[in-house]
Amino acid sequence: MAISKSQGASIPSSEKMSPRVWLYSILLTLQYGAQPLISKRFIRREVIVTSSVLTCELVKVLSALILMAKDGSLKKLFSKWTLVGSLTASGLPAAIYALQNSLLQISYKNLDSLTFSMLNQTKIIFTALFTYIILRRRQSIQQIGALFLLIMAAVLLSIGEGSSKGSSSGNADRILFYGIIPVLVASVLSGLASALCQWASQVKKHSSYLMTVEMSIVGSLCLLASISKSPDGEAIRQHGFFYGWTPLTLIPVISNAFGGILVGLVTSHAGGVRKGFIIVSALLVTALLQFVFEGKPPSVYCLLALPLVISSTSIYQKYPYKEEKKAA
């Protein structure tokens, strides 16, 4: 247990603040902030969720293989690759992420872009919880307080979403069951998968690119196995795999794949919880894009929630947990 704790907690500060990690973080912020808006704009309701998820996973695999070939690690990594090691490091997170992605695709279509983004930040709480359970990484009292501030922001947004769009009971039910609940369940799954990925990269020393390839393949196989009895499978058999697609549908699919690779890199270098707080800054991008392209200013509830999110981010970064030195 002592070994896991020291390895799981030791991310050098120089690595976290390096220009490379800053670049990954900025790119992830831009992608994450724009994703809800471009998905809503370019993915038609007729598009089958499974087809977009599978295509995204294929793009991720091809991109990761190209990057591995470019940095010269492809031959070296696959010469040491084993099936048992792959399933141990990537199998379970892959299955979890596959389900999470499907839930997010459903939620994208039924929530306001900014509300979706801020509700999606609850994944940070679950990431912190599972990081403690799996890696034994503790949070300071101030950090725990910061996480509760984030919960308060999510509650404000849930109330705001229900009051602004819930004039009819049918519409309110749809927002709740096809918007709010899917994104919250996806947040729980994301927290668990993020902690497992952090364990694999920091304790098992698994390459983030290789994990991307493995997880995409395993996740795709899980989706393909479920197609035979799922509504999406029936829709694909009736209408075809690319039913409802247009050339513009590739934009959010490729963007989502690019974000998946960046998430792996940020998780590997900065950790799951810090990755979540990095992504919070994407809320500003989402709010700006929503105002520019939809002409919709943030609601009062969003304006109240946004400072809570920003404050929680600042507090969490400033007051990390410090181990007490024990006398020998």
C-alpha positions in Angstrom: 0.0 0.0 0.0 2.9 2.4 0.8 4.3 1.8 -2.7 1.1 2.6 -4.4 0.6 5.7 -2.3 4.0 7.1 -3.0 3.8 6.3 -6.7 0.3 7.5 -7.1 0.9 10.8 -5.4 4.3 11.6 -6.9 3.7 13.8 -9.9 6.7 16.2 -10.1 5.6 19.8 -10.0 8.0 20.5 -12.8 6.2 18.1 -15.0 2.8 19.5 -14.1 3.9 23.0 -15.0 6.0 22.2 -18.0 5.2 23.9 -21.4 4.1 20.6 -22.8 1.5 20.0 -20.1 0.3 23.6 -20.4 -0.1 23.1 -24.2 -2.1 19.9 -23.6 -4.3 21.8 -21.0 -5.0 24.7 -23.3 -5.9 22.5 -26.2 -8.2 20.4 -24.0 -9.8 23.5 -22.7 -10.6 24.7 -26.2 -11.9 21.3 -27.4 -13.9 20.6 -24.3 -15.6 24.0 -24.3 -16.5 23.9 -28.0 -17.6 20.2 -28.1 -21.2 20.6 -26.7 -21.9 23.4 -29.1 -20.5 21.8 -32.3 -22.1 18.5 -31.4 -25.5 20.1 -31.1 -25.0 22.1 -34.3 -23.5 19.4 -36.6 -25.0 16.1 -35.3 -28.6 15.7 -36.4 -31.1 14.0 -34.1 -31.4 11.2 -36.7 -27.8 10.2 -36.3 -27.5 6.9 -34.5 -25.5 7.4 -31.3 -23.5 4.1 -31.7 -22.4 5.1 -35.2 -20.9 8.4 -34.0 -19.2 6.7 -31.0 -17.7 3.9 -33.0 -16.4 6.3 -35.6 -14.9 8.5 -32.9 -13.1 5.5 -31.5 -11.7 4.6 -34.9 -10.4 8.1 -35.4 -8.7 7.9 -31.9 -7.0 4.6 -32.7 -5.6 5.9 -36.0 -4.5 9.2 -34.5 -2.8 7.5 -31.6 -1.0 5.0 -33.8 0.2 7.8 -36.1 1.5 9.8 -33.0 3.3 6.7 -31.7 4.9 6.0 -35.1 6.0 9.6 -35.3 7.8 9.6 -31.9 9.3 6.2 -32.5 7.6 4.4 -29.7 5.3 2.2 -31.7 7.7 -0.7 -32.3 9.1 -0.6 -28.8 5.7 -0.6 -27.1 4.2 -3.4 -29.1 7.3 -5.5 -28.7 6.5 -5.5 -24.9 2.8 -5.7 -25.3 0.9 -8.6 -23.6 -2.9 -9.3 -23.6 -3.0 -9.7 -19.8 -1.2 -6.4 -19.2 -3.5 -4.7 -21.7 -6.7 -5.9 -20.1 -5.4 -5.1 -16.6 -4.6 -1.5 -17.5 -7.2 -0.6 -20.1 -10.0 -3.2 -20.3 -12.3 -2.0 -17.5 -11.7 1.8 -18.1 -12.5 1.1 -21.8 -15.8 -0.5 -21.1 -16.7 2.3 -18.6 -15.8 5.1 -21.1 -17.8 3.4 -23.9 -21.0 3.6 -21.7 -20.1 7.1 -20.6 -19.7 8.3 -24.2 -23.1 7.0 -25.1 -24.7 8.7 -22.2 -23.0 12.0 -23.1 -24.2 11.8 -26.7 -27.8 11.5 -25.4 -27.3 14.3 -23.0 -25.8 16.7 -25.6 -29.1 16.7 -27.5 -31.3 17.5 -24.5 -29.4 20.1 -22.5 -28.3 23.7 -23.0 -24.6 23.7 -23.9 -23.4 25.7 -20.9 -25.6 23.8 -18.5 -24.3 20.5 -19.8 -20.7 21.6 -19.4 -21.2 22.8 -15.8 -23.2 19.7 -14.8 -20.5 17.6 -16.4 -18.0 19.1 -13.9 -19.4 16.9 -11.1 -17.1 14.3 -12.5 -14.3 16.0 -10.5 -16.0 15.0 -7.2 -16.2 11.4 -8.2 -12.7 11.4 -9.6 -11.4 12.6 -6.2 -13.4 9.9 -4.5 -12.2 7.1 -6.7 -8.6 8.5 -6.7 -8.6 8.2 -2.9 -10.1 4.7 -3.0 -7.7 3.3 -5.7 -4.5 5.4 -5.2 -5.0 6.5 -1.6 -4.5 10.1 -2.6 -6.0 12.3 0.1 -7.5 15.8 -0.2 -6.9 18.7 2.2 -9.8 20.2 4.1 -9.7 23.2 1.8 -9.8 20.9 -1.3 -12.8 19.1 0.1 -14.5 22.4 0.6 -13.7 23.3 -3.0 -15.3 20.1 -4.2 -18.5 21.0 -2.2 -18.6 24.4 -3.9 -18.6 22.6 -7.2 -21.6 20.5 -6.0 -23.4 23.6 -5.1 -22.8 25.0 -8.6 -24.2 21.8 -10.1 -27.3 22.0 -8.0 -27.9 25.6 -9.0 -27.7 24.6 -12.7 -30.1 21.7 -12.2 -32.6 24.1 -10.6 -32.1 26.7 -13.4 -32.5 24.1 -16.1 -35.8 22.8 -14.6 -37.2 26.3 -14.1 -36.3 27.6 -17.5 -37.4 24.7 -19.6 -39.9 22.9 -17.4 -43.1 24.7 -18.3 -44.7 21.5 -19.5 -44.4 18.2 -17.6 -43.4 16.2 -20.7 -40.6 18.6 -21.5 -39.4 18.6 -17.9 -39.4 14.8 -17.8 -37.4 14.6 -21.0 -34.8 17.1 -19.7 -34.5 15.2 -16.4 -34.3 11.6 -17.8 -32.5 12.3 -21.1 -30.4 15.3 -20.1 -29.6 15.7 -16.4 -29.6 12.0 -15.3 -27.4 10.7 -18.2 -24.8 13.4 -17.7 -24.6 12.8 -13.9 -24.3 9.0 -14.4 -21.6 9.7 -17.0 -19.8 11.8 -14.4 -19.7 8.9 -11.9 -18.4 6.6 -14.6 -15.8 9.2 -15.7 -14.5 9.6 -12.2 -14.0 5.8 -11.8 -12.4 5.4 -15.2 -10.1 8.4 -14.7 -8.8 7.0 -11.4 -8.2 3.7 -13.1 -6.3 5.3 -16.0 -4.2 7.3 -13.5 -3.3 4.1 -11.7 -2.3 2.5 -15.0 -0.2 5.4 -16.2 1.5 6.3 -12.9 1.7 3.0 -11.1 1.8 0.5 -14.0 3.8 3.0 -16.3 1.4 2.4 -19.2 1.9 4.7 -22.2 -1.1 7.2 -22.7 -1.1 6.6 -26.5 -1.1 2.8 -26.0 -3.9 3.1 -23.5 -5.9 5.2 -26.0 -5.5 2.5 -28.6 -6.4 -0.3 -26.2 -9.3 1.4 -24.6 -10.8 2.5 -28.0 -10.6 -1.1 -29.3 -12.1 -2.7 -26.2 -14.8 0.0 -25.9 -15.7 -0.5 -29.6 -15.9 -4.3 -29.1 -18.2 -3.8 -26.1 -20.5 -1.5 -28.2 -20.5 -4.0 -31.2 -21.4 -6.8 -28.8 -24.4 -4.8 -27.6 -25.7 -3.9 -31.1 -27.6 -7.1 -31.7 -30.2 -6.4 -29.0 -30.0 -2.6 -28.7 -32.3 0.0 -30.3 -29.3 1.4 -32.1 -28.5 -2.0 -33.6 -32.0 -2.2 -35.0 -31.8 1.3 -36.4 -28.5 0.5 -38.0 -29.9 -2.6 -39.6 -33.0 -0.7 -40.9 -31.4 2.6 -42.0 -27.6 1.9 -42.3 -24.6 2.8 -40.2 -24.3 6.4 -41.4 -28.0 7.2 -41.3 -28.5 10.9 -40.8 -24.9 11.8 -41.3 -23.6 14.7 -43.3 -20.0 15.7 -44.1 -20.3 18.2 -41.2 -21.0 15.3 -38.8 -17.3 14.5 -39.0 -16.4 17.8 -37.3 -17.6 16.9 -33.8 -16.6 13.3 -34.2 -13.0 14.2 -35.0 -13.0 16.9 -32.3 -14.2 14.4 -29.8 -11.5 11.9 -30.8 -8.8 14.6 -30.5 -10.1 15.5 -27.0 -10.0 11.8 -26.0 -6.2 11.7 -26.8 -5.7 15.0 -24.9 -7.5 13.6 -21.8 -5.2 10.7 -21.7 -2.1 12.9 -21.9 -3.4 15.3 -19.2 -4.4 12.5 -16.9 -1.0 10.8 -17.3 1.0 14.0 -16.6 -1.2 15.9 -14.2 -3.6 13.4 -12.6 -7.3 12.9 -12.8 -8.5 15.5 -10.3 -6.3 18.2 -11.6 -7.3 17.3 -15.1 -10.9 17.9 -14.1 -10.1 21.4 -12.7 -8.2 22.2 -15.9 -11.3 21.4 -17.9 -13.4 23.7 -15.7 -11.9 26.7 -17.5 -13.6 25.4 -20.7 -16.9 26.8 -19.2 -15.8 30.3 -20.2 -15.2 29.0 -23.7 -18.6 27.4 -23.8 -20.4 30.5 -22.5 -18.6 32.7 -25.0 -19.4 30.5 -28.0 -23.0 30.1 -27.0 -23.4 33.8 -26.8 -21.7 34.4 -30.1 -23.3 31.7 -32.2 -26.7 31.3 -30.5 -27.2 34.9 -29.1 -28.1 33.4 -25.8 -26.5 35.1 -22.7 -25.9 33.0 -19.6 -28.9 32.6 -17.3 -29.0 34.0 -13.7 -28.4 30.5 -12.4 -25.3 30.2 -14.6 -24.0 33.6 -13.5 -24.4 32.5 -9.8 -22.8 29.1 -10.4 -19.9 30.3 -12.5 -18.0 32.1 -9.6 -18.5 29.0 -7.4 -16.8 26.9 -10.0 -14.0 29.4 -10.5 -13.5 29.8 -6.7 -13.4 26.0 -6.2 -10.8 25.7 -8.8 -8.6 28.4 -7.2 -9.0 26.9 -3.7 -8.2 23.4 -4.8 -5.0 24.5 -6.6 -3.8 26.7 -3.7 -4.2 24.3 -0.8 -3.0 20.8 -1.7 -2.9 18.0 0.9 0.5 17.8 2.8 1.7 14.6 4.3 2.6 15.0 8.0 6.1 13.8 8.7 6.2 11.0 11.2 9.1 10.6 13.6 11.4 7.7 12.9 
